[in-house]
Amino acid sequence: MTLDRPISTPQLTLVSLSTGHAAGPYLVWMNDVEVMKYLESRDRAYRRSDLETYIEDCNSDPAVLLLGLFDRCDGVHVGNIKLGPVEARHRRGDVGLVIGDKTKWGRGLAREAIVGITDHAFAALDLAKVTAGCYGSNVGSVRAFLAAGWHEEARRRRHCLCDGKWEDVIMLARFRDDA
């Protein structure tokens, strides 16, 4: 699935990615250990062709929306956010994101991207619920989702291994009718 028109937030423009984006900073992030620390896709090296295939697969899947996050001031590709898979029958979808440009960390970009994709999920896709999960030690992500109006729905204790240590997984959610 792709967007008909960009989503704008105060600091970002969210647009559907094209295969041309695979050669830019996206490829650098996917091979940066610090950026990838909390991503389930962290345990391998990536080539441009891997990302091109991933972008093509997402864009052709009617249940997935993959968007690039571009800084509105300088146009730099700073991260990605994905909604999907969208489960149309249950009117819900899962959100995952990465702010790959480490110079932009701590500026509230993740929160803005989450608000943008959440609003789109409810208004344009008529979803009733959006969900996400992250490691308990990923304080930045937890903070971004909570600041975007989401809530902690559950905590799965010692659910995953990260750097050889057991991690809780925090399940987050936002409902269309949340205040």
Sequence and secondary structure as in RCSB ss.txt:
>XXXX:A:sequence
MTLDRPISTPQLTLVSLSTGHAAGPYLVWMNDVEVMKYLESRDRAYRRSDLETYIEDCNSDPAVLLLGLFDRCDG
VHVGNIKLGPVEARHRRGDVGLVIGDKTKWGRGLAREAIVGITDHAFAALDLAKVTAGCYGSNVGSVRAFLAAGW
HEEARRRRHCLCDGKWEDVIMLARFRDDA
>XXXX:A:secstr
   SS EE SSEEEEE  GGGGGTHHHHHHT HHHHTT TT SS   HHHHHHHHHHHHH TT EEEEEEETTT 
 EEEEEEEEEEETTTTEEEEEEEE  GGGTTSSHHHHHHHHHHHHHHHTS  SEEEEEEETT HHHHHHHHHTT 
EEEEEEEEEEEETTEEEEEEEEEEETT  
